[in-house]
């Protein structure tokens, strides 16, 4: 009896959760009529068919490759995928595993269905997106706001003639409108966004959603016309079609791209005006003068510790504060952190690297590295053995099929041509499996390094001693050092100076020792050390 896997999926924006149950029920009924044994049911709930990050689909493809079933049954091809590249890839993988795809609508799926249906599903997605944009354009024409909520306004909900809730209207929030006017007036008078944000936070003025004010929320983005200083909604102009959404072909995440200003659609909504034209123009004139000013400095190179250092008081980012010094960004930008102590970039880097080198070369760290190295070797060896067993099982089945077909040819079967074609296919499959097993045998899982500890020490010293002034000239070297550091926390001391807490990653140390240039995977063990004086170190925290 053929073994069958059922696959069901529903999208949260289009269907209810019962949709997947309905699909499975209909597929079960079809499998029973065909006499297929249901081996497994795979589902992906609330995931778009355009996504390539579906755990149910991934598990099913792994199982079909292992020979767990011979048939995949779905309600329709668009349940498997809506992207043309994805549906073709799924079909190729399933066919290579010797299985078939069936759908309730077309029966057995072949290359023609994949080509035509994949194209139709892709066009359907495009048509659906255009319908959504058309509806949004209609909302704009009627004075409705199809997008999110801007600071200074609140949503007005009312019932339509069809009994539906219309949430597209906005009205001014007086308290927030006063804050908008304050920001624009202070900026027009010459005050900077950072100083404005600090003053608002000091006065206890809540930002959008009750958070803290930051300079970037005030400035926004000129190209996208967002932010307090750039959004024309404050002079009663609703701008639509500023951006378009495109999907990254690798991650499948939706990314916004700015449209040319000639394609923007502007609708006057005078009831939403907060700022008069004179004040608005004064702000725009100052913004224009600032943005057209000549650059006095070239772009600074990427620094070794960029993005890794956090404030030990508030947990916020510790960033360049000008003049070659680093400090707490929340203290500098928002004034909401008391950590006003700064440290020179060269001193911070020197102390971090000295501590990192001492920690990674300690006898305890080297001993744990060797142990973890061998554990990782054993894990990968076991994984390689599992893959080999799967290939060997499939090879045995292919060899048995070849033997049967050879016997049929020798016996002079009536369907001689069909038998010869089947024999050619199975022979090719057998040869591919033999080649795959040969490749598995040729690939070392992790070559056992007799000088693993010595090689590791040499590599750490070369990396740490080879960095000059914190600027990364060699991206590979810089990336390897950064991978050894999980985090750096800087905290002020009451008597002056700062403590620097560095957390290092044993997983990255293993990768460094084994010359593994790939990115880190999984969660590695960590070690923490404290750098307290100019060159002094407290003993590292015991254990991992």
Kinemage of the C-alpha trace (Angstrom):
@kinemage 1
@onewidth
@group {chain A} dominant
@subgroup {mainchain}
@vectorlist {calphas} color= white
{ca unk a 1} P 0.000 0.000 0.000
{ca unk a 2} L 1.537 3.367 -1.000
{ca unk a 3} L 2.405 5.655 1.896
{ca unk a 4} L 1.037 9.191 1.695
{ca unk a 5} L 1.881 12.459 3.446
{ca unk a 6} L -0.711 15.227 3.680
{ca unk a 7} L 0.349 18.883 3.603
{ca unk a 8} L -1.929 21.777 4.616
{ca unk a 9} L -1.298 25.485 5.048
{ca unk a 10} L -3.313 28.631 5.663
{ca unk a 11} L -2.410 32.321 5.621
{ca unk a 12} L -3.475 34.359 8.636
{ca unk a 13} L -4.502 37.331 6.513
{ca unk a 14} L -6.721 35.300 4.178
{ca unk a 15} L -8.160 32.308 6.010
{ca unk a 16} L -9.314 31.111 9.407
{ca unk a 17} L -7.471 28.525 11.493
{ca unk a 18} L -10.055 25.906 10.582
{ca unk a 19} L -8.875 26.091 6.973
{ca unk a 20} L -5.967 23.718 7.615
{ca unk a 21} L -8.295 21.237 9.334
{ca unk a 22} L -10.664 21.362 6.371
{ca unk a 23} L -7.795 20.712 3.964
{ca unk a 24} L -6.588 17.720 5.990
{ca unk a 25} L -10.105 16.277 6.200
{ca unk a 26} L -10.638 16.481 2.437
{ca unk a 27} L -7.189 15.018 1.753
{ca unk a 28} L -7.831 12.126 4.156
{ca unk a 29} L -11.028 11.287 2.308
{ca unk a 30} L -9.167 11.279 -1.019
{ca unk a 31} L -6.379 9.069 0.363
{ca unk a 32} L -8.889 6.557 1.677
{ca unk a 33} L -10.603 6.359 -1.714
{ca unk a 34} L -7.247 5.753 -3.411
{ca unk a 35} L -6.206 3.140 -0.861
{ca unk a 36} L -3.180 5.099 0.368
{ca unk a 37} L -1.780 4.694 3.873
{ca unk a 38} L -1.438 8.081 5.602
{ca unk a 39} L 2.089 8.176 6.982
{ca unk a 40} L 2.170 11.742 8.319
{ca unk a 41} L 0.333 15.085 8.280
{ca unk a 42} L 2.352 18.304 7.958
{ca unk a 43} L 0.858 21.751 8.527
{ca unk a 44} L 2.035 25.352 8.473
{ca unk a 45} L -0.322 27.702 10.281
{ca unk a 46} L -0.557 31.419 9.561
{ca unk a 47} L 2.330 31.447 7.070
{ca unk a 48} L 2.118 32.947 3.597
{ca unk a 49} L 2.677 30.754 0.569
{ca unk a 50} L 5.280 33.292 -0.593
{ca unk a 51} L 7.435 32.520 2.459
{ca unk a 52} L 10.330 30.077 2.278
{ca unk a 53} L 10.549 29.727 6.071
{ca unk a 54} L 7.963 27.045 6.763
{ca unk a 55} L 8.802 24.396 9.386
{ca unk a 56} L 6.109 21.973 8.210
{ca unk a 57} L 7.299 22.080 4.609
{ca unk a 58} L 10.941 21.744 5.673
{ca unk a 59} L 10.195 18.671 7.799
{ca unk a 60} L 8.218 17.075 4.971
{ca unk a 61} L 11.045 17.544 2.457
{ca unk a 62} L 13.532 16.013 4.902
{ca unk a 63} L 11.278 12.991 5.446
{ca unk a 64} L 10.528 12.413 1.768
{ca unk a 65} L 14.269 12.453 1.045
{ca unk a 66} L 14.657 9.714 3.663
{ca unk a 67} L 12.026 7.576 1.929
{ca unk a 68} L 9.328 7.943 4.592
{ca unk a 69} L 6.533 8.017 1.958
{ca unk a 70} L 5.974 7.910 -1.783
{ca unk a 71} L 3.103 10.405 -2.233
{ca unk a 72} L 2.492 13.982 -1.118
{ca unk a 73} L -1.146 15.108 -1.186
{ca unk a 74} L -2.323 18.716 -0.881
{ca unk a 75} L -5.574 20.540 -1.574
{ca unk a 76} L -3.970 22.529 -4.392
{ca unk a 77} L -0.531 23.530 -5.620
{ca unk a 78} L -0.819 26.983 -4.065
{ca unk a 79} L -0.936 25.266 -0.663
{ca unk a 80} L 2.598 23.987 -1.324
{ca unk a 81} L 3.912 27.374 -2.508
{ca unk a 82} L 2.899 30.482 -4.431
{ca unk a 83} L 6.413 31.436 -5.509
{ca unk a 84} L 7.487 30.038 -8.902
{ca unk a 85} L 11.018 29.300 -7.753
{ca unk a 86} L 9.806 27.513 -4.619
{ca unk a 87} L 7.217 25.280 -6.286
{ca unk a 88} L 9.751 24.219 -8.922
{ca unk a 89} L 12.318 23.457 -6.235
{ca unk a 90} L 9.845 21.418 -4.185
{ca unk a 91} L 8.848 19.417 -7.246
{ca unk a 92} L 12.503 18.706 -8.135
{ca unk a 93} L 13.333 17.517 -4.626
{ca unk a 94} L 10.263 15.317 -4.353
{ca unk a 95} L 10.891 13.799 -7.794
{ca unk a 96} L 14.539 13.137 -6.956
{ca unk a 97} L 13.403 11.251 -3.854
{ca unk a 98} L 11.267 9.014 -6.083
{ca unk a 99} L 7.958 10.368 -4.759
{ca unk a 100} L 4.996 12.034 -6.461
{ca unk a 101} L 2.814 15.050 -5.740
{ca unk a 102} L -0.963 14.904 -5.974
{ca unk a 103} L -3.539 17.649 -5.489
{ca unk a 104} L -7.290 17.384 -5.061
{ca unk a 105} L -7.860 19.686 -8.027
{ca unk a 106} L -5.585 18.227 -10.731
{ca unk a 107} L -4.605 14.752 -9.507
{ca unk a 108} L -0.997 13.765 -10.185
{ca unk a 109} L 1.174 16.842 -10.691
{ca unk a 110} L 3.681 16.964 -13.555
{ca unk a 111} L 6.066 19.532 -15.053
{ca unk a 112} L 3.287 21.185 -17.045
{ca unk a 113} L 1.243 21.839 -13.915
{ca unk a 114} L 4.313 23.236 -12.154
{ca unk a 115} L 5.017 25.701 -14.969
{ca unk a 116} L 1.462 26.871 -15.604
{ca unk a 117} L 0.152 26.798 -12.049
{ca unk a 118} L 3.280 28.405 -10.633
{ca unk a 119} L 2.921 31.276 -13.094
{ca unk a 120} L -0.791 31.652 -12.331
{ca unk a 121} L -0.201 31.709 -8.560
{ca unk a 122} L 2.536 34.328 -8.942
{ca unk a 123} L 0.204 36.472 -11.043
{ca unk a 124} L -2.550 36.000 -8.469
{ca unk a 125} L -0.272 37.367 -5.749
{ca unk a 126} L 0.542 40.357 -7.930
{ca unk a 127} L -3.146 40.942 -8.691
{ca unk a 128} L -4.027 40.718 -5.001
{ca unk a 129} L -1.384 43.324 -4.173
{ca unk a 130} L -2.783 45.643 -6.853
{ca unk a 131} L -6.309 45.244 -5.423
{ca unk a 132} L -4.999 46.256 -2.021
{ca unk a 133} L -3.250 49.313 -3.476
{ca unk a 134} L -6.410 50.253 -5.394
{ca unk a 135} L -8.422 50.087 -2.191
{ca unk a 136} L -5.863 52.245 -0.416
{ca unk a 137} L -5.981 54.824 -3.222
{ca unk a 138} L -9.760 54.950 -2.818
{ca unk a 139} L -9.335 55.539 0.919
{ca unk a 140} L -6.982 58.442 0.253
{ca unk a 141} L -9.400 60.021 -2.234
{ca unk a 142} L -12.104 59.937 0.473
{ca unk a 143} L -9.811 61.607 3.002
{ca unk a 144} L -9.045 58.369 4.865
{ca unk a 145} L -5.555 57.423 6.071
{ca unk a 146} L -4.669 53.892 4.899
{ca unk a 147} L -1.383 53.709 6.796
{ca unk a 148} L -0.275 53.826 10.422
{ca unk a 149} L -0.852 56.425 13.103
{ca unk a 150} L 1.348 59.535 13.293
{ca unk a 151} L 2.182 61.296 16.537
{ca unk a 152} L -0.310 64.077 17.192
{ca unk a 153} L -3.383 62.171 16.011
{ca unk a 154} L -5.724 59.413 17.116
{ca unk a 155} L -7.908 56.970 15.221
{ca unk a 156} L -11.624 57.698 14.804
{ca unk a 157} L -13.721 54.579 14.323
{ca unk a 158} L -17.224 54.716 12.891
{ca unk a 159} L -19.693 52.306 11.353
{ca unk a 160} L -20.243 52.311 7.609
{ca unk a 161} L -23.561 51.795 5.837
{ca unk a 162} L -22.612 48.132 5.361
{ca unk a 163} L -22.154 47.627 9.094
{ca unk a 164} L -18.347 47.546 8.919
{ca unk a 165} L -15.906 49.482 11.105
{ca unk a 166} L -14.129 52.330 9.285
{ca unk a 167} L -10.825 53.096 11.053
{ca unk a 168} L -9.423 55.395 8.386
{ca unk a 169} L -10.364 58.740 9.947
{ca unk a 170} L -8.028 60.738 12.203
{ca unk a 171} L -8.432 63.641 14.577
{ca unk a 172} L -5.952 65.862 16.357
{ca unk a 173} L -4.918 65.098 19.954
{ca unk a 174} L -4.543 68.591 21.496
{ca unk a 175} L -1.838 67.657 24.030
{ca unk a 176} L 0.306 66.003 21.367
{ca unk a 177} L -0.326 68.844 18.922
{ca unk a 178} L 1.235 71.245 21.454
{ca unk a 179} L 4.315 69.003 21.602
{ca unk a 180} L 4.566 69.025 17.795
{ca unk a 181} L 4.399 72.838 17.793
{ca unk a 182} L 7.016 73.014 20.546
{ca unk a 183} L 9.417 70.814 18.575
{ca unk a 184} L 9.006 72.772 15.366
{ca unk a 185} L 9.313 76.161 17.068
{ca unk a 186} L 12.462 75.153 18.968
{ca unk a 187} L 14.042 73.711 15.847
{ca unk a 188} L 13.203 76.818 13.802
{ca unk a 189} L 14.788 78.905 16.586
{ca unk a 190} L 18.089 77.023 16.174
{ca unk a 191} L 17.871 74.237 18.744
{ca unk a 192} L 19.110 70.799 17.622
{ca unk a 193} L 17.026 67.586 17.633
{ca unk a 194} L 19.205 66.021 20.331
{ca unk a 195} L 18.737 68.960 22.686
{ca unk a 196} L 14.987 69.005 21.982
{ca unk a 197} L 14.689 65.292 22.793
{ca unk a 198} L 16.606 65.697 26.050
{ca unk a 199} L 14.394 68.604 27.101
{ca unk a 200} L 11.204 66.675 26.350
{ca unk a 201} L 12.413 63.688 28.364
{ca unk a 202} L 13.523 65.930 31.233
{ca unk a 203} L 10.022 67.484 31.314
{ca unk a 204} L 8.424 64.017 31.391
{ca unk a 205} L 6.705 64.390 28.013
{ca unk a 206} L 5.884 60.889 26.723
{ca unk a 207} L 6.735 60.075 23.119
{ca unk a 208} L 4.628 57.906 20.832
{ca unk a 209} L 3.271 54.850 22.680
{ca unk a 210} L 4.575 56.265 25.960
{ca unk a 211} L 8.286 55.792 25.233
{ca unk a 212} L 11.235 58.171 25.393
{ca unk a 213} L 12.013 60.832 22.834
{ca unk a 214} L 15.046 60.304 20.597
{ca unk a 215} L 16.638 62.630 18.078
{ca unk a 216} L 15.937 60.310 15.135
{ca unk a 217} L 12.192 60.298 15.921
{ca unk a 218} L 12.211 64.075 15.641
{ca unk a 219} L 14.326 64.300 12.478
{ca unk a 220} L 12.849 61.287 10.679
{ca unk a 221} L 13.771 60.802 7.045
{ca unk a 222} L 13.546 63.446 4.314
{ca unk a 223} L 13.423 60.940 1.422
{ca unk a 224} L 10.415 59.181 2.987
{ca unk a 225} L 8.823 62.348 4.412
{ca unk a 226} L 8.507 60.892 7.907
{ca unk a 227} L 9.387 62.263 11.343
{ca unk a 228} L 8.129 65.365 13.131
{ca unk a 229} L 10.273 67.727 11.036
{ca unk a 230} L 9.491 66.180 7.640
{ca unk a 231} L 5.946 64.776 7.685
{ca unk a 232} L 3.560 67.075 5.727
{ca unk a 233} L 0.580 65.649 7.620
{ca unk a 234} L 1.210 68.472 10.127
{ca unk a 235} L 0.236 71.062 7.478
{ca unk a 236} L -2.828 69.055 6.485
{ca unk a 237} L -1.343 67.147 3.544
{ca unk a 238} L -1.761 63.386 3.309
{ca unk a 239} L 0.953 61.852 1.123
{ca unk a 240} L 0.306 58.420 -0.343
{ca unk a 241} L 2.498 56.103 -2.435
{ca unk a 242} L 5.706 57.312 -0.861
{ca unk a 243} L 7.091 53.795 -0.763
{ca unk a 244} L 6.491 50.431 -2.384
{ca unk a 245} L 7.036 47.033 -0.821
{ca unk a 246} L 9.264 44.446 -2.494
{ca unk a 247} L 10.124 40.960 -1.287
{ca unk a 248} L 13.737 39.881 -0.822
{ca unk a 249} L 14.204 36.733 -2.958
{ca unk a 250} L 16.445 35.112 -0.332
{ca unk a 251} L 14.892 36.006 3.041
{ca unk a 252} L 11.359 36.647 1.626
{ca unk a 253} L 11.049 39.600 3.968
{ca unk a 254} L 9.104 42.589 2.664
{ca unk a 255} L 11.332 45.656 2.245
{ca unk a 256} L 10.166 49.190 1.554
{ca unk a 257} L 11.656 51.180 -1.314
{ca unk a 258} L 11.108 54.913 -1.821
{ca unk a 259} L 9.139 55.871 -4.950
{ca unk a 260} L 10.101 58.918 -7.035
{ca unk a 261} L 8.381 62.062 -5.732
{ca unk a 262} L 6.612 62.449 -9.084
{ca unk a 263} L 4.618 59.307 -8.204
{ca unk a 264} L 3.547 60.553 -4.765
{ca unk a 265} L -0.127 61.386 -4.367
{ca unk a 266} L -0.980 64.377 -2.130
{ca unk a 267} L -4.476 64.979 -0.749
{ca unk a 268} L -5.391 68.084 1.223
{ca unk a 269} L -7.012 67.351 4.608
{ca unk a 270} L -7.210 70.786 6.246
{ca unk a 271} L -8.907 69.486 9.411
{ca unk a 272} L -5.634 67.691 10.323
{ca unk a 273} L -3.451 70.809 10.080
{ca unk a 274} L -1.445 71.567 13.244
{ca unk a 275} L 1.274 73.930 11.940
{ca unk a 276} L 0.916 77.131 9.931
{ca unk a 277} L 2.751 77.567 6.635
{ca unk a 278} L 5.220 80.168 7.937
{ca unk a 279} L 6.561 77.967 10.746
{ca unk a 280} L 6.653 74.892 8.510
{ca unk a 281} L 8.602 76.733 5.806
{ca unk a 282} L 11.062 78.064 8.382
{ca unk a 283} L 11.740 74.491 9.528
{ca unk a 284} L 12.132 73.242 5.960
{ca unk a 285} L 14.538 76.075 5.120
{ca unk a 286} L 16.798 75.149 8.038
{ca unk a 287} L 16.634 71.455 7.132
{ca unk a 288} L 17.523 72.243 3.536
{ca unk a 289} L 20.497 74.374 4.562
{ca unk a 290} L 21.805 71.607 6.824
{ca unk a 291} L 21.333 68.787 4.308
{ca unk a 292} L 23.080 70.654 1.470
{ca unk a 293} L 26.089 71.637 3.586
{ca unk a 294} L 29.413 70.187 2.328
{ca unk a 295} L 30.805 67.097 4.005
{ca unk a 296} L 33.818 68.000 6.118
{ca unk a 297} L 34.800 64.450 6.917
{ca unk a 298} L 35.008 61.254 4.944
{ca unk a 299} L 33.012 58.304 6.142
{ca unk a 300} L 34.746 56.764 9.141
{ca unk a 301} L 35.972 53.178 8.802
{ca unk a 302} L 34.211 50.363 10.610
{ca unk a 303} L 35.622 50.052 14.127
{ca unk a 304} L 36.436 46.773 15.784
{ca unk a 305} L 33.959 47.083 18.664
{ca unk a 306} L 31.110 48.803 16.789
{ca unk a 307} L 27.777 47.370 17.903
{ca unk a 308} L 29.264 45.163 20.636
{ca unk a 309} L 29.512 47.617 23.565
{ca unk a 310} L 26.588 48.313 25.903
{ca unk a 311} L 26.128 50.611 28.874
{ca unk a 312} L 26.314 48.776 32.199
{ca unk a 313} L 23.770 51.147 33.801
{ca unk a 314} L 20.867 51.226 31.319
{ca unk a 315} L 21.825 48.505 28.824
{ca unk a 316} L 21.717 50.954 25.929
{ca unk a 317} L 24.343 51.130 23.168
{ca unk a 318} L 27.766 52.566 23.955
{ca unk a 319} L 28.787 54.512 20.840
{ca unk a 320} L 31.192 57.087 19.503
{ca unk a 321} L 30.554 60.415 21.237
{ca unk a 322} L 32.980 62.514 19.201
{ca unk a 323} L 36.548 63.497 19.910
{ca unk a 324} L 37.700 59.888 19.821
{ca unk a 325} L 35.613 58.989 22.893
{ca unk a 326} L 32.777 56.525 23.462
{ca unk a 327} L 29.824 57.018 25.786
{ca unk a 328} L 26.262 55.931 26.549
{ca unk a 329} L 23.953 56.791 23.654
{ca unk a 330} L 20.865 57.150 25.876
{ca unk a 331} L 22.642 59.683 28.067
{ca unk a 332} L 23.848 61.583 25.013
{ca unk a 333} L 20.715 61.426 22.840
{ca unk a 334} L 17.882 61.269 25.387
{ca unk a 335} L 19.328 62.281 28.755
{ca unk a 336} L 17.587 59.329 30.423
{ca unk a 337} L 20.708 57.527 31.692
{ca unk a 338} L 23.009 58.754 34.476
{ca unk a 339} L 26.148 57.169 32.986
{ca unk a 340} L 27.958 60.319 31.882
{ca unk a 341} L 31.451 58.753 32.011
{ca unk a 342} L 33.273 58.452 28.673
{ca unk a 343} L 36.337 56.453 27.645
{ca unk a 344} L 38.763 56.956 24.807
{ca unk a 345} L 38.270 54.487 21.966
{ca unk a 346} L 41.926 53.397 21.996
{ca unk a 347} L 41.822 52.720 25.758
{ca unk a 348} L 38.569 50.759 25.485
{ca unk a 349} L 39.896 48.606 22.679
{ca unk a 350} L 43.281 48.018 24.297
{ca unk a 351} L 41.713 46.885 27.547
{ca unk a 352} L 39.159 44.658 25.822
{ca unk a 353} L 41.758 42.970 23.617
{ca unk a 354} L 44.192 42.505 26.515
{ca unk a 355} L 41.459 40.922 28.599
{ca unk a 356} L 40.248 38.784 25.712
{ca unk a 357} L 43.751 37.495 25.011
{ca unk a 358} L 44.379 36.681 28.685
{ca unk a 359} L 41.041 34.924 28.986
{ca unk a 360} L 41.179 32.896 25.779
{ca unk a 361} L 44.747 31.744 26.457
{ca unk a 362} L 44.155 30.748 30.095
{ca unk a 363} L 44.788 27.054 30.875
{ca unk a 364} L 41.122 26.565 31.789
{ca unk a 365} L 39.914 28.006 28.476
{ca unk a 366} L 42.346 25.943 26.403
{ca unk a 367} L 41.381 22.770 28.270
{ca unk a 368} L 37.681 23.422 27.733
{ca unk a 369} L 38.351 24.262 24.095
{ca unk a 370} L 39.972 20.883 23.468
{ca unk a 371} L 37.074 19.134 25.190
{ca unk a 372} L 34.465 21.043 23.189
{ca unk a 373} L 36.435 20.404 20.009
{ca unk a 374} L 36.227 16.662 20.486
{ca unk a 375} L 32.555 16.816 21.476
{ca unk a 376} L 31.791 18.742 18.295
{ca unk a 377} L 33.792 16.213 16.299
{ca unk a 378} L 31.703 13.384 17.789
{ca unk a 379} L 28.436 15.244 17.071
{ca unk a 380} L 29.306 15.815 13.449
{ca unk a 381} L 30.532 12.259 13.076
{ca unk a 382} L 27.180 10.961 14.335
{ca unk a 383} L 25.309 13.271 11.986
{ca unk a 384} L 27.449 12.067 9.089
{ca unk a 385} L 26.724 8.455 10.005
{ca unk a 386} L 22.971 9.129 10.015
{ca unk a 387} L 23.157 10.683 6.563
{ca unk a 388} L 25.224 7.770 5.309
{ca unk a 389} L 22.698 5.221 6.642
{ca unk a 390} L 19.889 7.000 4.798
{ca unk a 391} L 21.884 6.933 1.557
{ca unk a 392} L 22.783 3.276 2.036
{ca unk a 393} L 19.130 2.306 2.551
{ca unk a 394} L 18.137 4.119 -0.619
{ca unk a 395} L 21.047 2.539 -2.488
{ca unk a 396} L 19.947 -0.939 -1.406
{ca unk a 397} L 16.431 -0.297 -2.720
{ca unk a 398} L 17.791 1.070 -6.006
{ca unk a 399} L 20.111 -1.935 -6.475
{ca unk a 400} L 17.264 -4.349 -5.791
{ca unk a 401} L 15.102 -2.524 -8.341
{ca unk a 402} L 17.905 -2.722 -10.932
{ca unk a 403} L 18.292 -6.463 -10.304
{ca unk a 404} L 14.559 -7.032 -10.799
{ca unk a 405} L 14.486 -5.017 -14.012
{ca unk a 406} L 17.556 -6.801 -15.383
{ca unk a 407} L 15.837 -10.106 -14.706
{ca unk a 408} L 12.705 -8.862 -16.505
{ca unk a 409} L 14.762 -7.865 -19.552
{ca unk a 410} L 16.463 -11.244 -19.568
{ca unk a 411} L 13.079 -12.965 -19.393
{ca unk a 412} L 11.881 -11.027 -22.447
{ca unk a 413} L 8.950 -9.202 -20.902
{ca unk a 414} L 6.134 -7.965 -23.140
{ca unk a 415} L 6.709 -4.292 -22.258
{ca unk a 416} L 10.342 -4.427 -23.321
{ca unk a 417} L 10.698 -0.703 -24.131
{ca unk a 418} L 9.126 0.424 -20.860
{ca unk a 419} L 11.299 -1.983 -18.897
{ca unk a 420} L 14.457 -0.701 -20.583
{ca unk a 421} L 13.503 2.912 -19.792
{ca unk a 422} L 12.775 2.037 -16.164
{ca unk a 423} L 16.089 0.194 -15.968
{ca unk a 424} L 17.940 3.250 -17.288
{ca unk a 425} L 16.289 5.486 -14.671
{ca unk a 426} L 17.019 3.140 -11.778
{ca unk a 427} L 20.578 2.584 -12.948
{ca unk a 428} L 21.156 6.351 -13.012
{ca unk a 429} L 19.640 6.645 -9.528
{ca unk a 430} L 21.861 3.835 -8.251
{ca unk a 431} L 24.981 5.487 -9.678
{ca unk a 432} L 24.054 8.858 -8.166
{ca unk a 433} L 23.626 7.268 -4.740
{ca unk a 434} L 26.955 5.476 -5.026
{ca unk a 435} L 28.616 8.771 -5.923
{ca unk a 436} L 26.921 10.514 -2.992
{ca unk a 437} L 28.160 7.840 -0.578
{ca unk a 438} L 31.637 8.214 -2.036
{ca unk a 439} L 31.513 11.955 -1.400
{ca unk a 440} L 30.413 11.364 2.199
{ca unk a 441} L 33.422 9.110 2.715
{ca unk a 442} L 35.774 11.667 1.158
{ca unk a 443} L 34.637 14.618 3.283
{ca unk a 444} L 36.347 14.787 6.705
{ca unk a 445} L 33.861 15.703 9.418
{ca unk a 446} L 36.483 17.589 11.426
{ca unk a 447} L 40.050 16.552 10.833
{ca unk a 448} L 41.564 15.573 14.182
{ca unk a 449} L 44.267 18.139 14.786
{ca unk a 450} L 47.186 16.741 16.863
{ca unk a 451} L 48.319 20.313 17.716
{ca unk a 452} L 44.892 21.821 18.332
{ca unk a 453} L 45.904 23.695 21.515
{ca unk a 454} L 49.149 25.053 20.060
{ca unk a 455} L 47.494 26.098 16.810
{ca unk a 456} L 44.735 27.843 18.772
{ca unk a 457} L 47.214 29.831 20.904
{ca unk a 458} L 49.156 30.917 17.830
{ca unk a 459} L 46.006 32.044 16.030
{ca unk a 460} L 44.680 34.069 18.993
{ca unk a 461} L 48.019 35.867 19.398
{ca unk a 462} L 48.200 36.635 15.660
{ca unk a 463} L 44.680 38.046 15.610
{ca unk a 464} L 44.783 40.148 18.765
{ca unk a 465} L 48.304 41.499 18.240
{ca unk a 466} L 47.619 42.310 14.589
{ca unk a 467} L 44.861 44.902 15.120
{ca unk a 468} L 45.960 48.506 14.682
{ca unk a 469} L 44.088 51.375 16.366
{ca unk a 470} L 40.754 49.586 16.239
{ca unk a 471} L 40.189 50.082 12.532
{ca unk a 472} L 39.440 46.927 10.563
{ca unk a 473} L 41.614 46.820 7.464
{ca unk a 474} L 41.144 43.077 6.914
{ca unk a 475} L 37.442 42.180 7.100
{ca unk a 476} L 38.197 38.492 7.694
{ca unk a 477} L 40.500 39.202 10.639
{ca unk a 478} L 38.106 41.765 12.085
{ca unk a 479} L 35.175 39.395 11.719
{ca unk a 480} L 37.020 36.606 13.518
{ca unk a 481} L 37.914 38.854 16.452
{ca unk a 482} L 34.374 40.208 16.693
{ca unk a 483} L 33.034 36.643 16.627
{ca unk a 484} L 35.148 35.858 19.715
{ca unk a 485} L 33.334 38.645 21.628
{ca unk a 486} L 29.697 38.183 22.566
{ca unk a 487} L 29.318 41.482 24.406
{ca unk a 488} L 31.167 44.281 26.210
{ca unk a 489} L 29.553 46.234 29.074
{ca unk a 490} L 31.061 49.492 30.380
{ca unk a 491} L 30.016 50.741 33.856
{ca unk a 492} L 31.192 53.859 35.753
{ca unk a 493} L 33.046 53.429 39.072
{ca unk a 494} L 32.158 55.707 42.030
{ca unk a 495} L 35.795 56.694 42.493
{ca unk a 496} L 36.276 57.427 38.799
{ca unk a 497} L 37.099 55.375 35.733
{ca unk a 498} L 35.059 52.482 34.421
{ca unk a 499} L 34.814 48.719 34.637
{ca unk a 500} L 34.701 46.731 31.405
{ca unk a 501} L 32.970 43.353 31.380
{ca unk a 502} L 33.749 41.173 28.358
{ca unk a 503} L 31.792 38.013 27.527
{ca unk a 504} L 33.613 35.700 25.116
{ca unk a 505} L 32.243 32.787 23.086
{ca unk a 506} L 33.731 29.307 23.312
{ca unk a 507} L 31.811 28.285 20.191
{ca unk a 508} L 33.718 30.871 18.162
{ca unk a 509} L 36.971 29.759 19.744
{ca unk a 510} L 36.284 26.227 18.518
{ca unk a 511} L 35.606 27.578 15.025
{ca unk a 512} L 38.848 29.561 15.168
{ca unk a 513} L 40.863 26.540 16.319
{ca unk a 514} L 39.464 24.297 13.583
{ca unk a 515} L 39.868 26.915 10.831
{ca unk a 516} L 36.110 26.962 10.346
{ca unk a 517} L 35.438 30.199 8.438
{ca unk a 518} L 31.672 29.748 8.443
{ca unk a 519} L 29.361 31.710 10.657
{ca unk a 520} L 28.595 30.566 14.169
{ca unk a 521} L 25.609 28.321 14.610
{ca unk a 522} L 23.658 27.505 17.724
{ca unk a 523} L 24.443 28.827 21.178
{ca unk a 524} L 28.043 28.576 22.230
{ca unk a 525} L 29.266 28.484 25.807
{ca unk a 526} L 30.383 31.792 27.293
{ca unk a 527} L 33.089 33.057 29.646
{ca unk a 528} L 32.995 36.446 31.377
{ca unk a 529} L 35.917 38.532 32.644
{ca unk a 530} L 36.225 41.929 34.300
{ca unk a 531} L 38.742 44.571 33.212
{ca unk a 532} L 38.962 47.022 36.129
{ca unk a 533} L 42.209 48.959 35.966
{ca unk a 534} L 44.291 50.213 33.070
{ca unk a 535} L 45.787 46.788 32.481
{ca unk a 536} L 44.477 44.791 35.456
{ca unk a 537} L 42.138 41.818 35.280
{ca unk a 538} L 39.954 40.181 37.833
{ca unk a 539} L 39.933 36.381 37.604
{ca unk a 540} L 37.384 35.102 35.080
{ca unk a 541} L 34.103 33.716 36.287
{ca unk a 542} L 34.589 29.967 36.991
{ca unk a 543} L 32.936 27.528 34.657
{ca unk a 544} L 31.244 28.024 31.305
